[in-house]
Amino acid sequence: MSAILRKIIAPGGIPAWGIRVIASRTYSSSAGGKEMTVRDALNSALDEEMSADPSVLLMGEEVGEYQGAYKVSKGLLDKYGPKRVIDTPITEAGFTGMAVGAAYHGLRPVVEFMTFNFSMQAIDHIINSAAKSNYMSSGQISVPIVFRGPNGAAAGVGAQHSQCYAAWYASCPGLKVLAPYNSEDARGLLKAAIRDPDPVVFLENELLYGESFPISAEALDSSFCLPIGKAKIEREGKDVTIVAFSKMVGYALKAAEILAKEGVSAEVINLRSIRPLDRATINTSVRKTNRLVTVEEGFPQHGVGAEICASIVEESFEYLDAPVERITGADVPMPYAANLERMAVPQVDDIVRAAKRTCYRSVPVAVNA
Amino acid sequence: MNFTSESSGKRIPCFRVLDDNGYPIAGSIFEQVNKEVAVRMYSGMVTLQIMDTILYETQRQGRISFYLTSTGEEAINLASAAALSPDDVVLPQYREPGVLLWRGFTLQEFANQCFGNKADYGKGRQMPIHYGSQKHNYFTVSSPIATQLPQAAGVAYSLKMDKKDACVVTYMGDGGTSEGDFHAALNFAAVMEVPVIFICRNNGWAISTPITEQFRSDGVVVRGQAYGIRSIRVDGNDALAVYNSVRTARQTAINEQRPILIEALTYRVGHHSTSDDSTKYRAVDEIEHWKTAQNPVSRFRKWVQGNGWWTDEDESEFRSNIRKQLMEAIQLAARKEKPPIANLFTDVYEENPPNLVEQERSLGETIKKHPQDYPSDVPL
C-alpha cells in the first residue's frame, strides 16, 4: 500500500499539515514479531537516553509544546520538563551555538533541525566548532553533541527543503555521520550517537517516520545500541552489490526483489554509517559479486557514491567485472511539481536498470551531461 | 502615531572612576582595590605590554608566523580578569590574553603556543595566539568571529543547571557585534535567563572598518535593552571602572541569573595583527594620541604610584625583569622540539578511527623505508 505524507513547511516555521494518508509498510510479520514506526523508535530512544543520563537535553524549534515538528519528541516535554526539552527561538545559529557551548561544558545536547536544510544557517558551529574543537584544543574540549533531523527529499517541498547533506557532513573529519533506515537502525544508532563522546550528525528521513518495521525484543531493550561505522547486509546475494542508505535501502530491497525474478541475485548493503564509512564490508561484498551499484538521493557531484567508487577502485579494482554505477538525484535543485520531482530522485526502476547494466551491459549506458 | 526615533538624542553616559590623570573623579562611587590586587593588576598590564612588544617583533623577525597585540586594551584585559573568580568560565575572542595571564599562564606557556613546540598545550595544532587552557577555565581561542557568544550562553546554561556559584564571561570587539551570532547569543541568553557577561571591547576599529561604518546605533550598549539585557557603558581605559563594573555584573549575573552587557570603550593602538598595517587606513597622529595621552597603563600607574604602592625604581626593575624572562622563554621555546608526528592523528575523535590508524601505520612504514627523505626536525 503506497503511502503519501504531504506537508507544507514554511522555512523555519510550523508545518501546516496537508492531506494526510496513513503510511504503512506491511511486512509479513515474523511469528509474534512486534512492529514499530521509525518515529516511535526515535522517540523511545530519546526517552530512554534522557532517562538514563540527566545531562542529555533536547533542543530545537517546536520540540516541546508542539511535541516536535514531526512528533518525534512527543511526550518528552511532559516527562522531562522545560529545562531538558527546550523550545528555542528561531535561530539555528543561536541554538546550535548555544548547544555547542553547553556540550563544551559537559552537557550532552541533542539539537533538532527542522530539516537539515536549515542546518546551513548553523554550519559554522557544526564544522568550525563542534567538529574541530577536540583536535584544535588537543583533547581539552570534547563535544558530545548530536545534530539530528530530517534530511534529503520529502514530498513536494521544493528545492530549499529537499537537499541531502550526507556528502557535505561526511567529508569533514571530526564528525560522525549516521543514516538510519528502519526502526532498529533508528533506535540503535540514535542511542549510540547520544552516548558517543564525539559530535554526531544523525540524518533521518521524513518519509520514513511513519513507516512501520518489525523490531526484535533485543532492539527494544533499553541497553540496545548499534556500533557506529558498521554497515549491515540487508539481503545477501552473489551477482551484484547494491549500496544505499536511508530511504534508498527500501528502494534497493524492492529492486533486489525484481532482479531476483530475472535471475539476478543482488546483495543489498545498508550503510547505516556514512562517516566512518564501512569500506571493509563494501569491498568484501564487491570482491564476492564483482559488480557495484551505489544509490543515493543527493546530488551526483562529490556524493557518497563517488567516495565508495574511489574506495573500490583503490582497494578492489581487479575484482570489478564492470564499471561502478552511481544512481543519484538529478543535478538540479529539486523541482516542486510532482512529475518533475519524481524525475529528479532515483526510482526503483533506475536501480534495476543499473544493476542489469553491470550484469549484462545490454542496455546503453545513460550519458551523464 | 509616534515613531520612536532612531536615536535617543543623548548618548548613553560612560562610567568612569579615574580621570585622565589617574585621580579619582570627585563624587565617583567605587569599590576600593587593595594594594595587592592593584599591584598585581598593574604589573599584569605591564607584562602584557612587554609580551606584545617582544612577540610582535619575534614575528617580524620571521621566528613565529603570526601575532596579534592587545596594545591599548590592557586595562580591559587585566581589570576584568581581576574582578572574576577562577571558577568563572572565559570564552575569549582573541584579544584577551591578559585574562589568561592574570589566571597564571606563564610567559613560557605563551611562548610555547606561539612557537607550536612539543610543550604547547595545543600540540602544535593552532596558529599563534590561539591559547587555551582547561585548568585556567579559558576556552581555546577560535578564529571565526563571535561564534563564542552563543556558545557562552550554552556554557552558562550548563552552569545554571549545576547551580554553580560562577558565571561565564565572553569577549568580542565592536566588529563582532555585527555578526548574526551576536544577536542570537544575546537573545538566547535573555530568554534562557543564564549567568553570562558579554564584554564588548569597543576599540574603534575592525581591521580597517571604523565604528562609523560598523553600526548606526549609539555604540553597542544601546542594543542590550533591545534584548531585555541590563547594560552599561564603561571607560575601558580606566582599570578601576572596568574592575568595578565587572564585579557588579558578576554578582548580578549569578544572584539574579541574568545576562549583562558591558561596552568598554577603548582604542586599538596596534595594528589588527601582524598581517595588517593600520597606517594605511588611519592617521598616524590618531594612533599616537591614544598611545600616549590616553594610555591605560600609565593612567593606572599614576593612581597606583599616587597611593605609594609603586615607584619608578619598581617600574624599571620590573620591566627589565619581565623582558629578560620573556627573552629566555622565547629562546627556550624556539629551541624546543616540535610536536611528534603522532599528534597529526590524535584528537580528531575521542578514539582514532580505523582509517586514521591505517594511515598512521602506513606513514610509519613509509618513513622507515625512506628515512633520508624524512625531515630531521620532526620527532616521530
Boltz contact constraints between the chains, C-beta under 6 A:
constraints:
  - contact:
      token1: [A, 89]
      token2: [B, 187]
      max_distance: 6.0
  - contact:
      token1: [A, 91]
      token2: [B, 184]
      max_distance: 6.0
  - contact:
      token1: [A, 93]
      token2: [B, 180]
      max_distance: 6.0
  - contact:
      token1: [A, 93]
      token2: [B, 181]
      max_distance: 6.0
  - contact:
      token1: [A, 93]
      token2: [B, 184]
      max_distance: 6.0
  - contact:
      token1: [A, 94]
      token2: [B, 150]
      max_distance: 6.0
  - contact:
      token1: [A, 94]
      token2: [B, 184]
      max_distance: 6.0
  - contact:
      token1: [A, 94]
      token2: [B, 188]
      max_distance: 6.0
  - contact:
      token1: [A, 97]
      token2: [B, 150]
      max_distance: 6.0
  - contact:
      token1: [A, 97]
      token2: [B, 151]
      max_distance: 6.0
  - contact:
      token1: [A, 97]
      token2: [B, 181]
      max_distance: 6.0
  - contact:
      token1: [A, 98]
      token2: [B, 150]
      max_distance: 6.0
  - contact:
      token1: [A, 98]
      token2: [B, 153]
      max_distance: 6.0
  - contact:
      token1: [A, 98]
      token2: [B, 154]
      max_distance: 6.0
  - contact:
      token1: [A, 98]
      token2: [B, 188]
      max_distance: 6.0
  - contact:
      token1: [A, 99]
      token2: [B, 154]
      max_distance: 6.0
  - contact:
      token1: [A, 100]
      token2: [B, 151]
      max_distance: 6.0
  - contact:
      token1: [A, 101]
      token2: [B, 151]
      max_distance: 6.0
  - contact:
      token1: [A, 101]
      token2: [B, 152]
      max_distance: 6.0
  - contact:
      token1: [A, 101]
      token2: [B, 154]
      max_distance: 6.0
  - contact:
      token1: [A, 101]
      token2: [B, 155]
      max_distance: 6.0
  - contact:
      token1: [A, 102]
      token2: [B, 154]
      max_distance: 6.0
  - contact:
      token1: [A, 102]
      token2: [B, 157]
      max_distance: 6.0
  - contact:
      token1: [A, 102]
      token2: [B, 158]
      max_distance: 6.0
  - contact:
      token1: [A, 105]
      token2: [B, 155]
      max_distance: 6.0
  - contact:
      token1: [A, 105]
      token2: [B, 158]
      max_distance: 6.0
  - contact:
      token1: [A, 106]
      token2: [B, 158]
      max_distance: 6.0
  - contact:
      token1: [A, 107]
      token2: [B, 158]
      max_distance: 6.0
  - contact:
      token1: [A, 124]
      token2: [B, 144]
      max_distance: 6.0
  - contact:
      token1: [A, 128]
      token2: [B, 144]
      max_distance: 6.0
  - contact:
      token1: [A, 129]
      token2: [B, 147]
      max_distance: 6.0
  - contact:
      token1: [A, 134]
      token2: [B, 347]
      max_distance: 6.0
  - contact:
      token1: [A, 135]
      token2: [B, 347]
      max_distance: 6.0
  - contact:
      token1: [A, 135]
      token2: [B, 348]
      max_distance: 6.0
  - contact:
      token1: [A, 136]
      token2: [B, 125]
      max_distance: 6.0
  - contact:
      token1: [A, 136]
      token2: [B, 126]
      max_distance: 6.0
  - contact:
      token1: [A, 137]
      token2: [B, 132]
      max_distance: 6.0
  - contact:
      token1: [A, 137]
      token2: [B, 140]
      max_distance: 6.0
  - contact:
      token1: [A, 138]
      token2: [B, 122]
      max_distance: 6.0
  - contact:
      token1: [A, 138]
      token2: [B, 123]
      max_distance: 6.0
  - contact:
      token1: [A, 138]
      token2: [B, 347]
      max_distance: 6.0
  - contact:
      token1: [A, 139]
      token2: [B, 347]
      max_distance: 6.0
  - contact:
      token1: [A, 140]
      token2: [B, 134]
      max_distance: 6.0
  - contact:
      token1: [A, 173]
      token2: [B, 348]
      max_distance: 6.0
  - contact:
      token1: [A, 174]
      token2: [B, 348]
      max_distance: 6.0
  - contact:
      token1: [A, 197]
      token2: [B, 350]
      max_distance: 6.0
  - contact:
      token1: [A, 198]
      token2: [B, 349]
      max_distance: 6.0
  - contact:
      token1: [A, 198]
      token2: [B, 350]
      max_distance: 6.0
  - contact:
      token1: [A, 276]
      token2: [B, 353]
      max_distance: 6.0
